[in-house]
Amino acid sequence: MQPHLATVDIGSLFAPQATVQARADCQDALHSALRDTGFAVLRGTGVPAQTLERMRSAVKAVFDAPRDLYRDAVVQKDNYRGYVPLGYFTPNAGGARADRYEAWKLHWEASAADPVCVASTLYGPNRWPPIGFDVQGAVQTYWAEMTRVNDAVLTALCKALGLDPAVVLSMLDQPLTNMTLLNYPPTPTRDDVWGIHPHKDFNFLTLLAHDPVGGLEVRTHDGRWVEALCGEQEYVLNVGDMLELLTGGRLVSTPHRVTNRSALQRQSFPYFSVPRFDVVVSPLLPPVAGFARSALQSGAASHGIWYSNWPDEAVTDPAMDLGDYAA
């Protein structure tokens, strides 16, 4: 029987009437899952069904539209927002075929007049698809829900670890949080062709809504790849490298990949929480045995990660563990 990811009901984190014990049990369950595998399935998020369905409709509209509309909105090295054509990016670790997805990249919205845009060129206004569907409205409503869930989960994990939640949440003021609207066409059944190659996320937490097509796989400790099964109105949660570093290796960033062997278009829209550009991420707790990673600055690290999607760029910072997992 295929192993399943732990399922955690986080409804008690939002219920005023929840008992102290119920919240403590939820905190412990989250901590246990993310300590052992780095992944969990969340239920009880309170995200309205209509918000999720509106988001699905927005993503479908983006990728149903003629691609000629997006010719002037392709992501660039100096503006990592907008359309990512099919096969445009190569794996960050290099040496492999381009990933088989197309995307629309979005970041935390900042007005061009905001002083943070002067402090860091990573900020700015988003490009939005030039189509009739109100993609911006759907995304912003869904984004607010993901931020609510992300902050509640981070707070619970901090309490389980004995950290001050206010300290960690302050790192997400003016964040480099981002979302990717993704479309994966069916791919050949070959070992060297991926929707997204095996990798680890480089952020705090990732939230991904239930995917009716499937194809997200997680690598277990013994090297097996298992599908991240997730039911309706549930969300896959996983730890990124920045949170692993912040917790001194107590929460685990785990390799995962996407393949689409169905005959359908697979569409998803992960949310990645990332600290503000000037936050230096380093362990807030004594590192566990064998965990030795250098501190990193969120902005510099994010810049390096984004640049390394281009085949003529590479990551050289030893603190940035992208996970070069070929199979």
Backbone torsions as a table, in degrees:
resi	resn	phi	psi	omega
1	MET	NA	136.0	-179.6
2	GLN	-69.1	133.5	176.1
3	PRO	-63.1	147.3	178.3
4	HIS	-110.7	151.1	172.5
5	LEU	-70.0	148.4	176.9
6	ALA	-63.4	137.2	176.3
7	THR	-104.0	128.6	-177.7
8	VAL	-123.7	124.2	175.0
9	ASP	-86.4	115.8	-176.6
10	ILE	-102.6	16.6	-178.7
11	GLY	-57.5	-32.0	-178.6
12	SER	-65.5	-21.3	179.9
13	LEU	-70.8	-18.0	-176.7
14	PHE	-113.9	-7.6	-174.6
15	ALA	-93.2	114.6	-179.5
16	PRO	-58.1	-28.9	-176.5
17	GLN	-87.2	-2.8	-178.9
18	ALA	-62.5	142.2	-180.0
19	THR	-75.5	159.9	176.1
20	VAL	-58.8	-38.7	-179.2
21	GLN	-66.6	-39.7	179.4
22	ALA	-62.2	-42.1	178.6
23	ARG	-67.5	-39.4	178.7
24	ALA	-64.3	-39.3	177.9
25	ASP	-64.1	-40.2	178.1
26	CYS	-64.1	-45.5	178.3
27	GLN	-57.6	-44.7	-178.5
28	ASP	-66.5	-38.5	-179.9
29	ALA	-66.5	-42.1	176.5
30	LEU	-62.1	-47.4	-179.3
31	HIS	-59.7	-44.4	-178.8
32	SER	-61.6	-46.6	-178.7
33	ALA	-64.0	-43.8	-175.0
34	LEU	-80.5	-17.8	172.7
35	ARG	-77.7	-39.0	-172.6
36	ASP	-85.5	-42.1	-176.2
37	THR	-126.2	-16.2	-177.8
38	GLY	80.2	-2.4	-179.4
39	PHE	-130.2	151.9	172.1
40	ALA	-154.9	161.3	172.7
41	VAL	-107.7	128.0	-178.1
42	LEU	-101.8	135.0	167.6
43	ARG	-126.8	165.1	-179.0
44	GLY	75.3	28.5	-178.7
45	THR	-73.4	-24.1	-176.7
46	GLY	78.4	8.3	176.7
47	VAL	-70.1	121.8	-178.5
48	PRO	-58.7	138.2	-179.6
49	ALA	-58.6	-36.2	-178.3
50	GLN	-69.4	-29.6	176.6
51	THR	-66.2	-43.2	178.6
52	LEU	-66.6	-44.0	-179.0
53	GLU	-66.1	-37.5	176.3
54	ARG	-62.9	-37.8	177.9
55	MET	-66.0	-43.3	176.9
56	ARG	-59.6	-41.7	179.9
57	SER	-64.8	-37.4	179.4
58	ALA	-64.5	-44.9	-179.3
59	VAL	-65.1	-41.2	177.5
60	LYS	-61.0	-42.3	-180.0
61	ALA	-63.1	-38.7	179.2
62	VAL	-59.4	-44.5	-173.6
63	PHE	-94.5	-2.7	169.3
64	ASP	-85.4	-18.6	-174.7
65	ALA	-75.7	153.2	176.5
66	PRO	-60.1	133.7	-177.2
67	ARG	-68.9	-19.0	176.5
68	ASP	-59.0	-27.4	179.0
69	LEU	-64.5	-21.2	-172.6
70	TYR	-102.1	6.2	-174.2
71	ARG	-56.6	-37.4	-177.4
72	ASP	-94.5	10.2	-177.1
73	ALA	-123.4	22.5	179.8
74	VAL	-73.2	138.4	180.0
75	VAL	-57.4	146.1	177.1
76	GLN	-128.3	164.6	-179.8
77	LYS	-61.4	-31.3	-178.9
78	ASP	-95.3	4.3	177.4
79	ASN	-156.1	87.7	-174.7
80	TYR	-83.3	56.5	177.7
81	ARG	-139.5	142.1	177.2
82	GLY	116.1	-155.0	-169.9
83	TYR	-84.0	135.6	174.3
84	VAL	-113.6	107.2	-178.5
85	PRO	-63.5	160.2	178.8
86	LEU	-58.5	128.2	177.7
87	GLY	72.3	17.9	-174.5
88	TYR	-75.8	-32.7	-175.0
89	PHE	-108.1	150.4	174.7
90	THR	-108.7	158.8	178.1
91	PRO	-56.2	140.3	-178.3
92	ASN	-55.8	-35.2	-176.6
93	ALA	-78.3	-10.9	176.5
94	GLY	79.1	171.5	172.8
95	GLY	75.8	20.4	-178.9
96	ALA	-142.9	169.2	178.6
97	ARG	-67.8	156.3	177.0
98	ALA	-61.4	145.3	177.4
99	ASP	-68.2	146.7	-174.7
100	ARG	-99.0	70.7	173.7
101	TYR	-146.6	159.8	166.8
102	GLU	-122.7	159.3	-170.3
103	ALA	-155.2	166.9	166.9
104	TRP	-127.3	120.2	-173.4
105	LYS	-97.3	131.0	-178.1
106	LEU	-131.1	147.3	-179.8
107	HIS	-128.5	168.6	173.7
108	TRP	-50.4	126.0	-172.5
109	GLU	-74.2	124.0	176.5
110	ALA	-131.6	129.5	175.2
111	SER	-61.9	145.0	178.3
112	ALA	-60.2	-21.6	-179.8
113	ALA	-86.9	-5.3	-178.6
114	ASP	-69.0	132.4	179.4
115	PRO	-56.2	-24.4	-179.9
116	VAL	-64.3	-25.9	179.2
117	CYS	-70.8	-25.8	174.9
118	VAL	-78.1	-38.7	-178.9
119	ALA	-68.2	-32.0	-178.9
120	SER	-148.8	129.3	179.9
121	THR	-74.3	-3.1	178.6
122	LEU	-75.0	-14.1	-177.5
123	TYR	-97.4	162.0	175.7
124	GLY	157.3	178.6	177.6
125	PRO	-74.1	150.3	176.9
126	ASN	-76.8	157.0	163.1
127	ARG	-91.8	137.5	179.5
128	TRP	-117.3	144.9	-178.3
129	PRO	-57.1	131.1	-178.5
130	PRO	-81.6	65.2	-178.5
131	ILE	-127.8	171.3	-175.8
132	GLY	-71.9	-26.1	-178.5
133	PHE	-71.6	141.1	179.6
134	ASP	-80.3	75.4	-179.4
135	VAL	-64.1	-41.3	-177.8
136	GLN	-60.1	-45.4	-179.9
137	GLY	-62.9	-43.5	180.0
138	ALA	-63.9	-43.8	-178.5
139	VAL	-66.1	-45.0	-176.1
140	GLN	-65.8	-35.6	176.6
141	THR	-67.3	-44.8	179.3
142	TYR	-66.8	-40.8	179.4
143	TRP	-56.9	-44.1	179.6
144	ALA	-61.2	-38.1	177.4
145	GLU	-66.6	-42.9	179.5
146	MET	-64.5	-37.1	177.9
147	THR	-64.7	-40.8	177.7
148	ARG	-59.9	-46.5	-179.4
149	VAL	-67.6	-45.4	179.3
150	ASN	-55.7	-47.0	-177.2
151	ASP	-66.9	-36.2	178.3
152	ALA	-67.2	-41.8	179.4
153	VAL	-67.0	-43.7	177.6
154	LEU	-60.5	-41.9	178.2
155	THR	-60.7	-44.6	179.7
156	ALA	-63.0	-42.1	-179.7
157	LEU	-66.6	-39.6	177.5
158	CYS	-60.0	-43.7	-179.5
159	LYS	-65.4	-37.9	178.4
160	ALA	-65.8	-30.7	-177.0
161	LEU	-95.5	-4.4	-178.4
162	GLY	78.0	25.4	177.3
163	LEU	-99.7	158.0	176.7
164	ASP	-81.2	112.4	-179.3
165	PRO	-57.5	-33.3	-178.1
166	ALA	-62.5	-35.4	179.7
167	VAL	-65.1	-46.2	-177.8
168	VAL	-70.7	-44.3	-179.4
169	LEU	-65.3	-28.8	177.8
170	SER	-64.5	-23.6	177.7
171	MET	-69.5	-15.9	-178.8
172	LEU	-101.5	16.3	169.5
173	ASP	-77.4	127.1	-173.0
174	GLN	51.5	60.3	-171.8
175	PRO	-78.8	168.3	168.8
176	LEU	-96.2	23.9	176.8
177	THR	-55.8	142.5	-177.2
178	ASN	-147.2	163.8	175.5
179	MET	-131.7	152.0	175.5
180	THR	-126.5	122.8	172.0
181	LEU	-87.7	121.9	-169.1
182	LEU	-120.8	143.6	173.8
183	ASN	-134.1	119.1	178.9
184	TYR	-111.0	116.3	172.0
185	PRO	-73.0	162.4	173.4
186	PRO	-56.9	140.4	-177.6
187	THR	-117.6	154.5	178.7
188	PRO	-61.1	153.9	179.2
189	THR	-84.5	67.8	177.8
190	ARG	-124.5	145.1	-175.8
191	ASP	-67.2	-22.6	-175.6
192	ASP	-101.3	13.7	178.3
193	VAL	-119.6	118.7	-176.5
194	TRP	-121.6	151.0	165.0
195	GLY	-65.8	-54.5	166.1
196	ILE	-134.8	129.5	-175.7
197	HIS	-61.6	161.1	175.9
198	PRO	-57.8	129.5	-174.0
199	HIS	-161.1	171.9	169.9
200	LYS	-117.1	148.3	177.0
201	ASP	-76.7	150.9	-175.1
202	PHE	-120.0	71.7	-173.3
203	ASN	-160.8	-163.7	174.2
204	PHE	-84.5	-72.1	-179.5
205	LEU	-131.7	149.0	173.5
206	THR	-117.1	135.2	176.6
207	LEU	-121.6	129.9	-177.0
208	LEU	-135.5	123.3	-179.7
209	ALA	-67.1	156.5	174.9
210	HIS	-44.5	134.3	-179.4
211	ASP	-111.9	111.7	-176.6
212	PRO	-69.2	-18.6	-179.4
213	VAL	-88.3	-38.5	-179.6
214	GLY	88.1	175.6	177.2
215	GLY	127.2	-11.0	175.8
216	LEU	-79.9	125.4	-178.9
217	GLU	-124.6	145.0	-177.3
218	VAL	-118.4	138.8	178.7
219	ARG	-87.3	125.1	179.0
220	THR	-79.1	169.9	-179.0
221	HIS	-60.4	-29.4	-179.1
222	ASP	-91.4	12.1	173.1
223	GLY	90.0	1.5	177.3
224	ARG	-82.0	155.1	175.3
225	TRP	-108.0	123.2	-178.8
226	VAL	-123.2	146.3	-179.0
227	GLU	-73.8	138.4	177.7
228	ALA	-84.1	86.1	-177.8
229	LEU	-75.8	134.3	-172.7
230	CYS	-148.5	126.6	-176.0
231	GLY	-82.7	173.5	177.0
232	GLU	-55.0	140.0	179.6
233	GLN	62.2	19.4	174.3
234	GLU	-113.2	162.9	-176.0
235	TYR	-133.1	137.3	172.1
236	VAL	-82.8	131.3	177.8
237	LEU	-117.3	136.1	172.2
238	ASN	-144.7	155.9	-179.4
239	VAL	-84.6	138.7	172.7
240	GLY	-101.4	170.4	-175.5
241	ASP	-60.4	-33.2	-178.8
242	MET	-66.2	-36.5	178.5
243	LEU	-75.2	-35.2	174.2
244	GLU	-58.8	-44.4	178.9
245	LEU	-65.3	-44.4	-177.9
246	LEU	-59.9	-34.6	-177.3
247	THR	-95.2	12.4	177.8
248	GLY	63.6	29.4	178.0
249	GLY	88.4	6.2	-179.1
250	ARG	-74.7	-34.1	173.3
251	LEU	-105.1	138.2	-165.6
252	VAL	-106.4	129.0	172.2
253	SER	-88.8	119.4	-168.0
254	THR	-112.3	138.1	176.2
255	PRO	-61.6	142.8	175.8
256	HIS	-151.4	167.2	-176.4
257	ARG	-153.3	168.5	177.1
258	VAL	-130.0	131.1	169.6
259	THR	-129.0	145.1	176.9
260	ASN	-122.3	91.3	-179.7
261	ARG	-93.5	4.2	177.9
262	SER	-79.4	176.6	175.1
263	ALA	-95.7	12.9	-174.7
264	LEU	-111.0	159.9	168.0
265	GLN	-74.1	128.3	176.1
266	ARG	-98.8	125.5	-178.0
267	GLN	-125.6	134.5	180.0
268	SER	-147.9	174.3	-174.0
269	PHE	-155.4	72.6	-179.0
270	PRO	-66.4	147.8	177.4
271	TYR	-112.8	126.4	-176.9
272	PHE	-117.9	113.9	177.7
273	SER	-85.2	130.4	-175.0
274	VAL	-137.1	135.8	-179.2
275	PRO	-63.2	163.5	174.5
276	ARG	-53.9	154.1	-171.9
277	PHE	-57.3	-33.2	-174.1
278	ASP	-95.4	3.7	179.4
279	VAL	-73.0	128.1	173.5
280	VAL	-94.7	116.5	-177.6
281	VAL	-90.2	119.9	177.4
282	SER	-148.9	162.3	-176.1
283	PRO	-60.2	130.5	173.2
284	LEU	-91.4	-5.8	177.6
285	LEU	-131.6	155.6	176.6
286	PRO	-56.8	129.0	-178.3
287	PRO	-59.1	147.0	176.0
288	VAL	-70.0	163.2	-178.6
289	ALA	-56.2	130.1	177.4
290	GLY	86.4	-5.7	179.6
291	PHE	-93.5	113.5	-177.8
292	ALA	-138.4	92.3	179.5
293	ARG	-127.1	140.6	179.7
294	SER	-75.0	154.8	173.7
295	ALA	-65.3	156.1	177.0
296	LEU	-142.8	154.6	175.2
297	GLN	-94.4	131.6	-174.1
298	SER	-56.0	-46.1	-177.2
299	GLY	-65.9	-48.3	-179.5
300	ALA	-62.9	-40.7	179.7
301	ALA	-66.4	-43.5	178.8
302	SER	-62.0	-42.8	177.4
303	HIS	-57.1	-45.2	-179.7
304	GLY	-65.4	-40.3	179.0
305	ILE	-63.2	-47.2	-178.1
306	TRP	-64.1	-44.5	180.0
307	TYR	-61.2	-36.3	-174.3
308	SER	-70.3	-5.2	172.6
309	ASN	-69.4	-22.6	177.3
310	TRP	-84.3	138.2	-173.4
311	PRO	-64.6	-18.3	-179.9
312	ASP	-95.3	11.1	178.6
313	GLU	-122.3	155.3	-179.7
314	ALA	-145.5	151.8	174.6
315	VAL	-86.8	128.7	-179.1
316	THR	-116.6	-10.7	-178.5
317	ASP	-72.7	119.0	-178.0
318	PRO	-65.1	-15.8	178.8
319	ALA	-76.5	-13.2	-174.8
320	MET	-98.5	101.1	-177.3
321	ASP	-97.2	100.9	-176.4
322	LEU	-85.1	-15.9	-179.9
323	GLY	80.2	85.7	-179.6
324	ASP	-88.9	80.1	-173.9
325	TYR	-112.7	106.4	-171.7
326	ALA	-81.9	-17.9	-176.4
327	ALA	-152.9	NA	NA
